[in-house]
């Protein structure tokens, strides 16, 4: 049984920085993880790349040869990856053991994990290869400054959860850059009626029913919650990793190690 994180989120949400910090943390505690680049447009990395989609196809080559723009070129690259999962990905995965832990650093185009089926097909392929997979959705904490942005972030996260059908951990990234953390904390455990009141004040009366439905969706079903991540604190990274490990049941089948003690040395 292998284990995998699918790191997704909007462009600029800190996915690559998260992957780099996660790798450094695991190096420090003596744990092995392998970081995989799934972004055909990536250029520089702060972590060793175990697998790189650019060996299959790169955005620069697509733009040069087909004359596509950045967004269209990226969709083309990911669809090409989808068509070659049985060849490229299966062959790459053969280099890793059954209990290896892979972290996939994904592109930031939101349509890839909201309605285009490419990443969903990628996840299904990983499952067929006997991987437990967790979706890790990053959202910039500086984006969560008022109720309208909070609801927008919840809906984008929920869209990814529905599309991928995975155990999901939502992370508020860049907490180390937030000047007033009290404003963010109000959205970690929000009071529904306060949210609805503020949302109605911000929007016209014609949106009252929609606002009520959105708040009920977020609250009644507890579908979306966020874990804050401050990369300056090892304890914060450790807590986030523990949440993800729990989702994919990492380490639950490990044998208990028993140490023999010599009675003469007691």
VEXDREN-2710 file (C-alpha; in Angstrom, 1 decimal):
% VEXDREN-2710
k/r/px/py/pz
1/UNK/0.0/0.0/0.0
2/UNK/1.4/3.4/-1.1
3/UNK/0.5/6.8/0.2
4/UNK/0.0/10.1/-1.6
5/UNK/-0.9/13.7/-1.2
6/UNK/-2.4/15.6/-4.1
7/UNK/-1.4/19.2/-3.4
8/UNK/-3.9/21.5/-5.1
9/UNK/-5.1/25.1/-4.9
10/UNK/-5.3/28.4/-6.8
11/UNK/-2.1/29.9/-8.3
12/UNK/0.0/31.6/-5.7
13/UNK/-1.5/29.8/-2.8
14/UNK/1.9/28.4/-1.7
15/UNK/1.8/24.8/-3.0
16/UNK/5.4/24.5/-3.9
17/UNK/6.5/26.3/-0.7
18/UNK/4.4/23.8/1.2
19/UNK/6.0/20.9/-0.6
20/UNK/9.5/22.2/0.1
21/UNK/8.8/22.8/3.8
22/UNK/7.2/19.4/4.1
23/UNK/10.2/17.8/2.6
24/UNK/12.6/19.7/4.9
25/UNK/10.5/18.8/7.9
26/UNK/10.5/15.1/7.0
27/UNK/14.2/15.2/6.5
28/UNK/14.6/16.6/10.0
29/UNK/12.5/13.9/11.7
30/UNK/14.0/11.1/9.6
31/UNK/11.0/10.3/7.5
32/UNK/11.2/9.7/3.7
33/UNK/8.9/11.4/1.3
34/UNK/9.2/11.9/-2.5
35/UNK/8.0/15.1/-4.1
36/UNK/6.6/14.8/-7.6
37/UNK/6.2/17.8/-10.0
38/UNK/3.0/17.7/-12.0
39/UNK/3.3/21.3/-13.2
40/UNK/4.4/21.4/-16.9
41/UNK/5.2/25.1/-16.4
42/UNK/7.4/24.8/-13.4
43/UNK/11.0/26.1/-13.6
44/UNK/12.8/26.1/-10.2
45/UNK/12.4/23.8/-7.2
46/UNK/13.5/24.0/-3.6
47/UNK/13.2/20.3/-3.2
48/UNK/14.6/17.2/-5.0
49/UNK/12.2/16.2/-7.7
50/UNK/11.5/12.5/-7.6
51/UNK/9.3/12.5/-10.8
52/UNK/8.8/15.3/-13.2
53/UNK/6.0/15.6/-15.7
54/UNK/8.2/17.8/-17.9
55/UNK/10.0/14.7/-18.9
56/UNK/6.8/13.8/-20.6
57/UNK/5.7/17.2/-21.8
58/UNK/6.5/20.8/-21.0
59/UNK/4.4/24.0/-21.4
60/UNK/7.2/25.8/-23.2
61/UNK/7.3/23.2/-25.9
62/UNK/3.5/23.2/-26.4
63/UNK/3.4/27.0/-26.7
64/UNK/6.2/27.0/-29.2
65/UNK/5.0/24.1/-31.4
66/UNK/1.2/24.6/-31.2
67/UNK/1.0/28.4/-30.6
68/UNK/-1.3/28.0/-27.7
69/UNK/-1.6/30.5/-24.8
70/UNK/-0.5/29.7/-21.2
71/UNK/-3.9/28.5/-20.0
72/UNK/-4.8/26.5/-23.1
73/UNK/-1.3/25.1/-23.3
74/UNK/-1.5/23.9/-19.7
75/UNK/-4.8/22.2/-20.3
76/UNK/-3.3/20.5/-23.4
77/UNK/-0.3/19.3/-21.3
78/UNK/-2.5/17.9/-18.6
79/UNK/-4.7/16.1/-21.1
80/UNK/-1.6/14.6/-22.7
81/UNK/-0.6/13.4/-19.2
82/UNK/-4.1/11.9/-18.9
83/UNK/-3.7/10.0/-22.2
84/UNK/-0.3/8.6/-21.1
85/UNK/-1.0/7.5/-17.5
86/UNK/-0.8/3.8/-18.3
87/UNK/2.7/4.4/-19.8
88/UNK/4.5/7.2/-18.1
89/UNK/3.0/7.2/-14.6
90/UNK/2.9/3.4/-14.3
91/UNK/6.5/3.1/-15.4
92/UNK/7.6/5.9/-12.9
93/UNK/5.8/4.3/-10.0
94/UNK/7.7/1.1/-10.5
95/UNK/10.7/2.8/-9.1
96/UNK/9.0/3.1/-5.6
97/UNK/8.2/0.6/-3.0
98/UNK/4.7/-0.4/-1.9
99/UNK/4.8/1.7/1.3
100/UNK/6.5/4.8/-0.2
101/UNK/5.0/8.3/0.4
102/UNK/4.5/10.6/-2.6
103/UNK/3.6/14.2/-2.6
104/UNK/2.3/15.5/-6.0
105/UNK/2.8/19.3/-6.5
106/UNK/0.0/20.2/-9.0
107/UNK/-0.6/23.2/-11.3
108/UNK/-2.7/26.1/-10.0
109/UNK/-5.3/26.4/-12.7
110/UNK/-8.5/26.0/-10.8
111/UNK/-10.4/24.3/-13.6
112/UNK/-8.1/21.3/-13.3
113/UNK/-9.6/20.3/-10.0
114/UNK/-13.0/21.9/-10.2
115/UNK/-14.6/20.5/-13.4
116/UNK/-12.0/19.2/-15.9
117/UNK/-11.6/15.4/-15.2
118/UNK/-7.8/15.2/-15.7
119/UNK/-6.9/15.1/-12.0
120/UNK/-9.8/12.9/-11.2
121/UNK/-8.5/10.4/-13.7
122/UNK/-5.0/10.8/-12.2
123/UNK/-6.4/9.9/-8.8
124/UNK/-8.3/6.9/-10.1
125/UNK/-5.1/5.6/-11.6
126/UNK/-3.2/6.0/-8.3
127/UNK/-5.9/4.1/-6.6
128/UNK/-5.6/1.3/-9.1
129/UNK/-1.9/1.3/-8.3
130/UNK/-2.8/0.6/-4.7
131/UNK/-2.3/4.1/-3.3
132/UNK/-4.2/5.8/-0.5
133/UNK/-4.6/9.4/-1.7
134/UNK/-5.5/12.6/0.2
135/UNK/-6.4/15.9/-1.4
136/UNK/-4.6/18.8/0.2
137/UNK/-6.2/22.1/-0.8
138/UNK/-4.3/25.2/-0.1
139/UNK/-5.9/28.7/0.2
140/UNK/-4.0/31.9/0.9
141/UNK/-4.9/33.0/4.4
142/UNK/-4.5/36.6/3.2
143/UNK/-7.5/35.9/0.9
144/UNK/-9.7/35.3/4.0
145/UNK/-10.2/38.8/5.1
146/UNK/-14.0/39.1/4.9
147/UNK/-17.1/36.9/4.7
148/UNK/-17.6/37.1/0.9
149/UNK/-14.0/35.9/0.3
150/UNK/-14.5/33.2/3.0
151/UNK/-17.6/31.8/1.3
152/UNK/-15.9/32.0/-2.1
153/UNK/-12.9/30.0/-0.7
154/UNK/-15.3/27.5/0.8
155/UNK/-17.1/27.0/-2.5
156/UNK/-13.9/26.5/-4.5
157/UNK/-12.7/24.0/-1.9
158/UNK/-16.0/22.2/-1.9
159/UNK/-16.0/22.0/-5.7
160/UNK/-12.6/20.3/-5.6
161/UNK/-13.8/17.9/-2.9
162/UNK/-16.9/16.9/-5.0
163/UNK/-14.8/16.6/-8.2
164/UNK/-12.0/14.4/-6.8
165/UNK/-14.0/12.4/-4.3
166/UNK/-11.0/12.1/-1.9
167/UNK/-10.4/12.5/1.8
168/UNK/-9.7/16.2/2.0
169/UNK/-7.6/18.5/4.2
170/UNK/-8.0/22.2/3.6
171/UNK/-5.1/24.4/4.6
172/UNK/-4.9/28.2/5.2
173/UNK/-1.4/28.8/4.0
174/UNK/0.9/31.8/4.6
175/UNK/-0.3/32.4/8.2
176/UNK/3.2/33.7/8.9
177/UNK/2.4/36.7/6.7
178/UNK/-0.9/37.6/8.3
179/UNK/-0.6/40.8/10.4
180/UNK/-3.9/40.4/12.4
181/UNK/-4.5/36.7/13.0
182/UNK/-7.6/37.5/15.0
183/UNK/-9.4/38.3/11.7
184/UNK/-8.5/34.8/10.4
185/UNK/-9.4/33.0/13.5
186/UNK/-12.9/34.3/13.3
187/UNK/-13.3/32.2/10.1
188/UNK/-11.8/29.0/11.5
189/UNK/-14.8/28.4/13.7
190/UNK/-17.3/30.8/12.4
191/UNK/-20.8/31.4/13.9
192/UNK/-23.3/30.8/11.1
193/UNK/-25.8/33.6/12.0
194/UNK/-23.0/36.2/12.2
195/UNK/-21.7/35.1/8.8
196/UNK/-25.2/35.3/7.3
197/UNK/-25.8/38.8/8.9
198/UNK/-22.5/40.1/7.6
199/UNK/-23.1/38.5/4.1
200/UNK/-26.5/40.1/3.8
201/UNK/-25.0/43.5/4.8
202/UNK/-22.4/43.2/2.1
203/UNK/-24.8/42.1/-0.7
204/UNK/-28.2/43.2/-2.1
205/UNK/-31.5/42.0/-0.7
206/UNK/-32.1/39.9/-3.9
207/UNK/-29.3/37.6/-2.7
208/UNK/-30.8/36.9/0.7
209/UNK/-32.1/33.4/-0.1
210/UNK/-28.8/32.5/-1.9
211/UNK/-26.8/33.7/1.1
212/UNK/-28.9/31.6/3.5
213/UNK/-28.4/28.5/1.4
214/UNK/-24.7/29.0/1.1
215/UNK/-24.2/29.5/4.8
216/UNK/-26.4/26.4/5.6
217/UNK/-24.4/24.4/3.2
218/UNK/-21.1/25.3/4.9
219/UNK/-22.5/24.9/8.4
220/UNK/-25.1/22.1/8.4
221/UNK/-23.0/19.5/6.6
222/UNK/-19.6/20.6/8.0
223/UNK/-18.1/20.0/4.5
224/UNK/-15.4/22.6/4.6
225/UNK/-13.0/23.5/7.4
226/UNK/-9.5/24.9/7.3
227/UNK/-6.3/24.1/9.2
228/UNK/-4.0/27.1/9.6
229/UNK/-0.4/26.6/8.5
230/UNK/2.5/28.7/9.8
231/UNK/5.7/27.5/8.1
232/UNK/7.9/29.2/10.8
233/UNK/6.6/26.7/13.3
234/UNK/7.6/23.0/13.1
235/UNK/4.6/22.2/15.3
236/UNK/2.3/23.7/12.7
237/UNK/3.8/21.6/9.9
238/UNK/3.7/18.5/12.2
239/UNK/0.0/19.1/13.0
240/UNK/-1.0/19.4/9.4
241/UNK/1.0/16.3/8.4
242/UNK/-0.7/14.4/11.2
243/UNK/-4.1/15.4/9.9
244/UNK/-3.2/14.2/6.4
245/UNK/-1.7/10.9/7.7
246/UNK/-4.8/10.2/9.6
247/UNK/-6.9/10.7/6.4
248/UNK/-4.9/8.1/4.4
249/UNK/-4.3/5.8/7.4
250/UNK/-0.5/6.2/7.1
251/UNK/1.4/4.1/9.6
252/UNK/-1.7/2.3/11.0
253/UNK/-0.5/-1.1/9.7
254/UNK/3.1/-0.6/10.9
255/UNK/4.4/-3.4/13.2
256/UNK/5.0/-2.5/16.8
257/UNK/8.7/-2.4/17.5
258/UNK/9.7/-4.2/20.7
259/UNK/13.1/-3.6/22.2
260/UNK/14.8/-6.3/24.2
261/UNK/16.3/-5.2/27.4
262/UNK/19.2/-7.0/29.1
263/UNK/18.2/-7.5/32.7
264/UNK/21.9/-7.2/33.7
265/UNK/21.9/-3.6/32.4
266/UNK/18.8/-2.4/34.2
END
